[in-house]
Amino acid sequence: MACAAPKAPAAFHRAGFRRRLKDHVARYTTRFALSGLGQLVLALTSALLLIVTVVFGLHVGSWLAGGALAWFVCVWYLLPLWSRARTRR
């Protein structure tokens, strides 16, 4: 499942190509792409938590993984949403 979501938009686009399903395809490919980004964030954060916890301990690992998760959420989700809302005005 984790590997399928980032690749699904391309397959979905090919299946709906030239069938006048542009809005439908765009809506679902956006969902697949966001799902893939979410899975990537969880994988990166989990890997960071595992590595830092083994090397430095649970306390440091939790703080660094939490900080990384907050950074990814801000940069990959909140900043684009803020930019999109700002340009609509």
N, CA, C and O atoms as CSV, one atom per row, in Angstrom:
chain,resi,resn,atom,element,x,y,z
A,1,MET,N,N,0.823,-1.197,0.000
A,1,MET,CA,C,0.000,0.000,0.000
A,1,MET,C,C,0.860,1.250,0.000
A,1,MET,O,O,0.561,2.221,-0.696
A,2,ALA,N,N,1.923,1.224,0.778
A,2,ALA,CA,C,2.746,2.421,0.895
A,2,ALA,C,C,3.414,2.781,-0.433
A,2,ALA,O,O,3.612,3.961,-0.723
A,3,CYS,N,N,3.755,1.798,-1.226
A,3,CYS,CA,C,4.402,2.073,-2.507
A,3,CYS,C,C,3.390,2.365,-3.606
A,3,CYS,O,O,3.746,2.943,-4.633
A,4,ALA,N,N,2.147,1.979,-3.409
A,4,ALA,CA,C,1.148,2.124,-4.469
A,4,ALA,C,C,0.619,3.546,-4.584
A,4,ALA,O,O,0.392,4.023,-5.697
A,5,ALA,N,N,0.421,4.224,-3.486
A,5,ALA,CA,C,-0.221,5.543,-3.525
A,5,ALA,C,C,0.555,6.584,-4.329
A,5,ALA,O,O,-0.066,7.314,-5.102
A,6,PRO,N,N,1.878,6.694,-4.191
A,6,PRO,CA,C,2.580,7.701,-4.992
A,6,PRO,C,C,2.560,7.412,-6.495
A,6,PRO,O,O,2.677,8.335,-7.301
A,7,LYS,N,N,2.415,6.161,-6.872
A,7,LYS,CA,C,2.409,5.800,-8.291
A,7,LYS,C,C,1.007,5.782,-8.898
A,7,LYS,O,O,0.852,5.772,-10.119
A,8,ALA,N,N,0.005,5.778,-8.051
A,8,ALA,CA,C,-1.371,5.668,-8.520
A,8,ALA,C,C,-1.824,6.822,-9.418
A,8,ALA,O,O,-2.583,6.575,-10.356
A,9,PRO,N,N,-1.396,8.078,-9.182
A,9,PRO,CA,C,-1.866,9.150,-10.078
A,9,PRO,C,C,-1.527,8.915,-11.545
A,9,PRO,O,O,-2.339,9.214,-12.421
A,10,ALA,N,N,-0.348,8.387,-11.821
A,10,ALA,CA,C,0.023,8.135,-13.220
A,10,ALA,C,C,-0.867,7.066,-13.842
A,10,ALA,O,O,-1.325,7.218,-14.975
A,11,ALA,N,N,-1.110,5.999,-13.112
A,11,ALA,CA,C,-1.967,4.929,-13.629
A,11,ALA,C,C,-3.402,5.408,-13.793
A,11,ALA,O,O,-4.072,5.075,-14.771
A,12,PHE,N,N,-3.861,6.182,-12.837
A,12,PHE,CA,C,-5.224,6.704,-12.897
A,12,PHE,C,C,-5.390,7.653,-14.080
A,12,PHE,O,O,-6.425,7.650,-14.748
A,13,HIS,N,N,-4.370,8.459,-14.333
A,13,HIS,CA,C,-4.405,9.380,-15.463
A,13,HIS,C,C,-4.439,8.614,-16.782
A,13,HIS,O,O,-5.191,8.967,-17.690
A,14,ARG,N,N,-3.635,7.579,-16.882
A,14,ARG,CA,C,-3.618,6.796,-18.114
A,14,ARG,C,C,-4.953,6.108,-18.356
A,14,ARG,O,O,-5.391,6.002,-19.502
A,15,ALA,N,N,-5.598,5.646,-17.313
A,15,ALA,CA,C,-6.880,4.954,-17.471
A,15,ALA,C,C,-7.981,5.916,-17.907
A,15,ALA,O,O,-8.898,5.521,-18.626
A,16,GLY,N,N,-7.897,7.164,-17.482
A,16,GLY,CA,C,-8.941,8.128,-17.821
A,16,GLY,C,C,-8.576,9.072,-18.946
A,16,GLY,O,O,-9.303,10.028,-19.214
A,17,PHE,N,N,-7.456,8.818,-19.613
A,17,PHE,CA,C,-6.972,9.701,-20.664
A,17,PHE,C,C,-7.937,9.756,-21.837
A,17,PHE,O,O,-8.391,8.720,-22.323
A,18,ARG,N,N,-8.248,10.952,-22.288
A,18,ARG,CA,C,-9.129,11.228,-23.430
A,18,ARG,C,C,-10.549,10.674,-23.269
A,18,ARG,O,O,-11.192,10.308,-24.253
A,19,ARG,N,N,-11.022,10.616,-22.053
A,19,ARG,CA,C,-12.386,10.157,-21.813
A,19,ARG,C,C,-13.224,11.245,-21.156
A,19,ARG,O,O,-14.289,10.967,-20.605
A,20,ARG,N,N,-12.750,12.471,-21.214
A,20,ARG,CA,C,-13.440,13.630,-20.656
A,20,ARG,C,C,-13.720,13.461,-19.155
A,20,ARG,O,O,-14.798,13.794,-18.662
A,21,LEU,N,N,-12.730,12.942,-18.461
A,21,LEU,CA,C,-12.845,12.738,-17.018
A,21,LEU,C,C,-11.827,13.594,-16.263
A,21,LEU,O,O,-11.362,13.212,-15.189
A,22,LYS,N,N,-11.488,14.738,-16.824
A,22,LYS,CA,C,-10.406,15.549,-16.264
A,22,LYS,C,C,-10.636,15.901,-14.795
A,22,LYS,O,O,-9.734,15.730,-13.975
A,23,ASP,N,N,-11.818,16.384,-14.454
A,23,ASP,CA,C,-12.090,16.770,-13.067
A,23,ASP,C,C,-12.046,15.560,-12.140
A,23,ASP,O,O,-11.499,15.632,-11.040
A,24,HIS,N,N,-12.613,14.472,-12.580
A,24,HIS,CA,C,-12.627,13.241,-11.788
A,24,HIS,C,C,-11.204,12.732,-11.562
A,24,HIS,O,O,-10.832,12.389,-10.440
A,25,VAL,N,N,-10.424,12.687,-12.619
A,25,VAL,CA,C,-9.047,12.214,-12.525
A,25,VAL,C,C,-8.227,13.149,-11.644
A,25,VAL,O,O,-7.454,12.679,-10.809
A,26,ALA,N,N,-8.377,14.448,-11.809
A,26,ALA,CA,C,-7.615,15.409,-11.005
A,26,ALA,C,C,-7.950,15.284,-9.526
A,26,ALA,O,O,-7.057,15.358,-8.682
A,27,ARG,N,N,-9.208,15.098,-9.206
A,27,ARG,CA,C,-9.624,14.981,-7.804
A,27,ARG,C,C,-9.003,13.748,-7.152
A,27,ARG,O,O,-8.471,13.831,-6.045
A,28,TYR,N,N,-9.068,12.624,-7.824
A,28,TYR,CA,C,-8.543,11.396,-7.240
A,28,TYR,C,C,-7.018,11.344,-7.247
A,28,TYR,O,O,-6.419,10.826,-6.304
A,29,THR,N,N,-6.387,11.865,-8.280
A,29,THR,CA,C,-4.925,11.857,-8.283
A,29,THR,C,C,-4.374,12.756,-7.186
A,29,THR,O,O,-3.324,12.461,-6.615
A,30,THR,N,N,-5.063,13.844,-6.885
A,30,THR,CA,C,-4.644,14.691,-5.772
A,30,THR,C,C,-4.738,13.930,-4.458
A,30,THR,O,O,-3.843,14.026,-3.619
A,31,ARG,N,N,-5.798,13.187,-4.276
A,31,ARG,CA,C,-5.941,12.382,-3.059
A,31,ARG,C,C,-4.844,11.328,-2.954
A,31,ARG,O,O,-4.280,11.120,-1.880
A,32,PHE,N,N,-4.543,10.664,-4.066
A,32,PHE,CA,C,-3.475,9.670,-4.060
A,32,PHE,C,C,-2.128,10.311,-3.730
A,32,PHE,O,O,-1.359,9.769,-2.936
A,33,ALA,N,N,-1.848,11.443,-4.327
A,33,ALA,CA,C,-0.575,12.118,-4.084
A,33,ALA,C,C,-0.449,12.558,-2.623
A,33,ALA,O,O,0.606,12.386,-2.013
A,34,LEU,N,N,-1.514,13.120,-2.067
A,34,LEU,CA,C,-1.477,13.524,-0.655
A,34,LEU,C,C,-1.337,12.314,0.262
A,34,LEU,O,O,-0.640,12.377,1.275
A,35,SER,N,N,-1.986,11.232,-0.084
A,35,SER,CA,C,-1.847,10.004,0.694
A,35,SER,C,C,-0.407,9.498,0.641
A,35,SER,O,O,0.145,9.080,1.659
A,36,GLY,N,N,0.188,9.535,-0.520
A,36,GLY,CA,C,1.581,9.113,-0.665
A,36,GLY,C,C,2.528,9.988,0.125
A,36,GLY,O,O,3.477,9.488,0.729
A,37,LEU,N,N,2.283,11.299,0.130
A,37,LEU,CA,C,3.112,12.201,0.936
A,37,LEU,C,C,2.951,11.900,2.422
A,37,LEU,O,O,3.929,11.906,3.170
A,38,GLY,N,N,1.735,11.641,2.843
A,38,GLY,CA,C,1.499,11.301,4.243
A,38,GLY,C,C,2.230,10.031,4.644
A,38,GLY,O,O,2.806,9.954,5.730
A,39,GLN,N,N,2.205,9.043,3.770
A,39,GLN,CA,C,2.907,7.797,4.058
A,39,GLN,C,C,4.415,8.007,4.080
A,39,GLN,O,O,5.116,7.398,4.888
A,40,LEU,N,N,4.913,8.860,3.204
A,40,LEU,CA,C,6.343,9.163,3.196
A,40,LEU,C,C,6.753,9.884,4.475
A,40,LEU,O,O,7.807,9.589,5.039
A,41,VAL,N,N,5.938,10.820,4.934
A,41,VAL,CA,C,6.222,11.525,6.184
A,41,VAL,C,C,6.285,10.545,7.347
A,41,VAL,O,O,7.195,10.618,8.172
A,42,LEU,N,N,5.331,9.637,7.416
A,42,LEU,CA,C,5.328,8.653,8.495
A,42,LEU,C,C,6.544,7.732,8.414
A,42,LEU,O,O,7.124,7.393,9.446
A,43,ALA,N,N,6.936,7.327,7.225
A,43,ALA,CA,C,8.093,6.446,7.074
A,43,ALA,C,C,9.381,7.159,7.478
A,43,ALA,O,O,10.204,6.592,8.196
A,44,LEU,N,N,9.559,8.395,7.024
A,44,LEU,CA,C,10.771,9.141,7.375
A,44,LEU,C,C,10.843,9.423,8.866
A,44,LEU,O,O,11.899,9.277,9.482
A,45,THR,N,N,9.724,9.823,9.440
A,45,THR,CA,C,9.693,10.123,10.867
A,45,THR,C,C,9.930,8.863,11.697
A,45,THR,O,O,10.649,8.905,12.695
A,46,SER,N,N,9.339,7.760,11.298
A,46,SER,CA,C,9.540,6.502,12.019
A,46,SER,C,C,10.990,6.035,11.936
A,46,SER,O,O,11.547,5.566,12.928
A,47,ALA,N,N,11.596,6.157,10.776
A,47,ALA,CA,C,13.002,5.770,10.620
A,47,ALA,C,C,13.896,6.649,11.487
A,47,ALA,O,O,14.821,6.158,12.134
A,48,LEU,N,N,13.615,7.954,11.497
A,48,LEU,CA,C,14.384,8.867,12.333
A,48,LEU,C,C,14.215,8.516,13.809
A,48,LEU,O,O,15.189,8.507,14.562
A,49,LEU,N,N,12.991,8.230,14.221
A,49,LEU,CA,C,12.729,7.854,15.611
A,49,LEU,C,C,13.496,6.587,15.984
A,49,LEU,O,O,14.101,6.529,17.054
A,50,LEU,N,N,13.481,5.594,15.139
A,50,LEU,CA,C,14.179,4.345,15.413
A,50,LEU,C,C,15.686,4.559,15.551
A,50,LEU,O,O,16.303,4.102,16.513
A,51,ILE,N,N,16.263,5.252,14.588
A,51,ILE,CA,C,17.718,5.441,14.581
A,51,ILE,C,C,18.172,6.293,15.767
A,51,ILE,O,O,19.107,5.920,16.475
A,52,VAL,N,N,17.522,7.421,15.983
A,52,VAL,CA,C,17.943,8.317,17.060
A,52,VAL,C,C,17.672,7.699,18.426
A,52,VAL,O,O,18.446,7.914,19.359
A,53,THR,N,N,16.595,6.941,18.562
A,53,THR,CA,C,16.315,6.270,19.835
A,53,THR,C,C,17.386,5.242,20.162
A,53,THR,O,O,17.800,5.131,21.316
A,54,VAL,N,N,17.842,4.490,19.171
A,54,VAL,CA,C,18.891,3.499,19.409
A,54,VAL,C,C,20.206,4.182,19.781
A,54,VAL,O,O,20.924,3.713,20.664
A,55,VAL,N,N,20.515,5.281,19.112
A,55,VAL,CA,C,21.801,5.940,19.334
A,55,VAL,C,C,21.792,6.814,20.591
A,55,VAL,O,O,22.721,6.736,21.394
A,56,PHE,N,N,20.759,7.645,20.776
A,56,PHE,CA,C,20.761,8.635,21.847
A,56,PHE,C,C,19.731,8.391,22.949
A,56,PHE,O,O,19.817,9.011,24.009
A,57,GLY,N,N,18.776,7.521,22.731
A,57,GLY,CA,C,17.757,7.253,23.738
A,57,GLY,C,C,16.388,7.757,23.311
A,57,GLY,O,O,16.245,8.523,22.358
A,58,LEU,N,N,15.385,7.295,24.056
A,58,LEU,CA,C,13.991,7.595,23.705
A,58,LEU,C,C,13.649,9.075,23.829
A,58,LEU,O,O,12.911,9.611,23.002
A,59,HIS,N,N,14.168,9.729,24.839
A,59,HIS,CA,C,13.829,11.141,25.057
A,59,HIS,C,C,14.281,12.007,23.874
A,59,HIS,O,O,13.499,12.787,23.331
A,60,VAL,N,N,15.527,11.862,23.492
A,60,VAL,CA,C,16.060,12.645,22.364
A,60,VAL,C,C,15.381,12.224,21.065
A,60,VAL,O,O,15.032,13.068,20.239
A,61,GLY,N,N,15.194,10.919,20.886
A,61,GLY,CA,C,14.547,10.432,19.672
A,61,GLY,C,C,13.133,10.955,19.506
A,61,GLY,O,O,12.723,11.314,18.403
A,62,SER,N,N,12.389,10.998,20.601
A,62,SER,CA,C,11.013,11.505,20.547
A,62,SER,C,C,10.976,12.974,20.162
A,62,SER,O,O,10.157,13.391,19.342
A,63,TRP,N,N,11.865,13.751,20.755
A,63,TRP,CA,C,11.886,15.188,20.440
A,63,TRP,C,C,12.293,15.446,18.984
A,63,TRP,O,O,11.683,16.264,18.295
A,64,LEU,N,N,13.323,14.745,18.532
A,64,LEU,CA,C,13.762,14.956,17.143
A,64,LEU,C,C,12.736,14.461,16.132
A,64,LEU,O,O,12.490,15.124,15.125
A,65,ALA,N,N,12.140,13.313,16.389
A,65,ALA,CA,C,11.118,12.799,15.471
A,65,ALA,C,C,9.893,13.699,15.472
A,65,ALA,O,O,9.306,13.945,14.418
A,66,GLY,N,N,9.500,14.192,16.638
A,66,GLY,CA,C,8.378,15.132,16.718
A,66,GLY,C,C,8.669,16.428,15.981
A,66,GLY,O,O,7.799,16.974,15.302
A,67,GLY,N,N,9.891,16.917,16.116
A,67,GLY,CA,C,10.289,18.126,15.385
A,67,GLY,C,C,10.296,17.912,13.885
A,67,GLY,O,O,9.860,18.773,13.121
A,68,ALA,N,N,10.798,16.752,13.467
A,68,ALA,CA,C,10.802,16.437,12.034
A,68,ALA,C,C,9.380,16.315,11.504
A,68,ALA,O,O,9.075,16.800,10.415
A,69,LEU,N,N,8.515,15.669,12.270
A,69,LEU,CA,C,7.113,15.545,11.857
A,69,LEU,C,C,6.465,16.917,11.730
A,69,LEU,O,O,5.757,17.184,10.759
A,70,ALA,N,N,6.705,17.785,12.702
A,70,ALA,CA,C,6.152,19.143,12.640
A,70,ALA,C,C,6.687,19.902,11.426
A,70,ALA,O,O,5.941,20.624,10.765
A,71,TRP,N,N,7.976,19.739,11.134
A,71,TRP,CA,C,8.593,20.405,9.984
A,71,TRP,C,C,7.958,19.927,8.672
A,71,TRP,O,O,7.600,20.738,7.817
A,72,PHE,N,N,7.823,18.609,8.521
A,72,PHE,CA,C,7.214,18.072,7.305
A,72,PHE,C,C,5.770,18.546,7.142
A,72,PHE,O,O,5.361,18.922,6.043
A,73,VAL,N,N,5.010,18.530,8.212
A,73,VAL,CA,C,3.613,18.975,8.132
A,73,VAL,C,C,3.548,20.446,7.740
A,73,VAL,O,O,2.711,20.831,6.923
A,74,CYS,N,N,4.408,21.260,8.305
A,74,CYS,CA,C,4.398,22.683,7.971
A,74,CYS,C,C,4.806,22.931,6.518
A,74,CYS,O,O,4.147,23.683,5.800
A,75,VAL,N,N,5.889,22.299,6.097
A,75,VAL,CA,C,6.435,22.578,4.766
A,75,VAL,C,C,5.643,21.897,3.651
A,75,VAL,O,O,5.466,22.477,2.580
A,76,TRP,N,N,5.167,20.680,3.889
A,76,TRP,CA,C,4.499,19.924,2.828
A,76,TRP,C,C,2.994,20.113,2.797
A,76,TRP,O,O,2.370,19.853,1.767
A,77,TYR,N,N,2.383,20.561,3.901
A,77,TYR,CA,C,0.925,20.690,3.928
A,77,TYR,C,C,0.467,22.118,4.232
A,77,TYR,O,O,-0.272,22.718,3.453
A,78,LEU,N,N,0.907,22.651,5.361
A,78,LEU,CA,C,0.393,23.957,5.780
A,78,LEU,C,C,0.859,25.100,4.884
A,78,LEU,O,O,0.057,25.960,4.519
A,79,LEU,N,N,2.131,25.125,4.528
A,79,LEU,CA,C,2.642,26.186,3.650
A,79,LEU,C,C,1.959,26.182,2.277
A,79,LEU,O,O,1.571,27.252,1.806
A,80,PRO,N,N,1.794,25.032,1.614
A,80,PRO,CA,C,1.057,25.057,0.342
A,80,PRO,C,C,-0.407,25.475,0.499
A,80,PRO,O,O,-0.936,26.194,-0.349
A,81,LEU,N,N,-1.066,25.031,1.578
A,81,LEU,CA,C,-2.451,25.461,1.805
A,81,LEU,C,C,-2.536,26.958,2.057
A,81,LEU,O,O,-3.440,27.628,1.559
A,82,TRP,N,N,-1.598,27.477,2.825
A,82,TRP,CA,C,-1.571,28.921,3.096
A,82,TRP,C,C,-1.309,29.696,1.806
A,82,TRP,O,O,-1.948,30.716,1.550
A,83,SER,N,N,-0.372,29.213,1.001
A,83,SER,CA,C,-0.054,29.883,-0.263
A,83,SER,C,C,-1.249,29.857,-1.210
A,83,SER,O,O,-1.531,30.848,-1.884
A,84,ARG,N,N,-1.948,28.734,-1.262
A,84,ARG,CA,C,-3.114,28.627,-2.132
A,84,ARG,C,C,-4.231,29.564,-1.670
A,84,ARG,O,O,-4.873,30.218,-2.493
A,85,ALA,N,N,-4.463,29.631,-0.371
A,85,ALA,CA,C,-5.488,30.531,0.145
A,85,ALA,C,C,-5.117,31.987,-0.082
A,85,ALA,O,O,-5.986,32.822,-0.332
A,86,ARG,N,N,-3.841,32.290,0.004
A,86,ARG,CA,C,-3.384,33.677,-0.172
A,86,ARG,C,C,-3.499,34.133,-1.629
A,86,ARG,O,O,-3.801,35.298,-1.888
A,87,THR,N,N,-3.262,33.232,-2.573
A,87,THR,CA,C,-3.303,33.618,-3.989
A,87,THR,C,C,-4.728,33.683,-4.529
A,87,THR,O,O,-4.951,34.245,-5.601
A,88,ARG,N,N,-5.689,33.124,-3.812
A,88,ARG,CA,C,-7.083,33.189,-4.269
A,88,ARG,C,C,-7.675,34.570,-4.081
A,88,ARG,O,O,-8.669,34.904,-4.727
A,89,ARG,N,N,-7.101,35.366,-3.229
A,89,ARG,CA,C,-7.652,36.693,-2.922
A,89,ARG,C,C,-7.468,37.677,-3.996
A,89,ARG,O,O,-7.886,38.827,-3.859
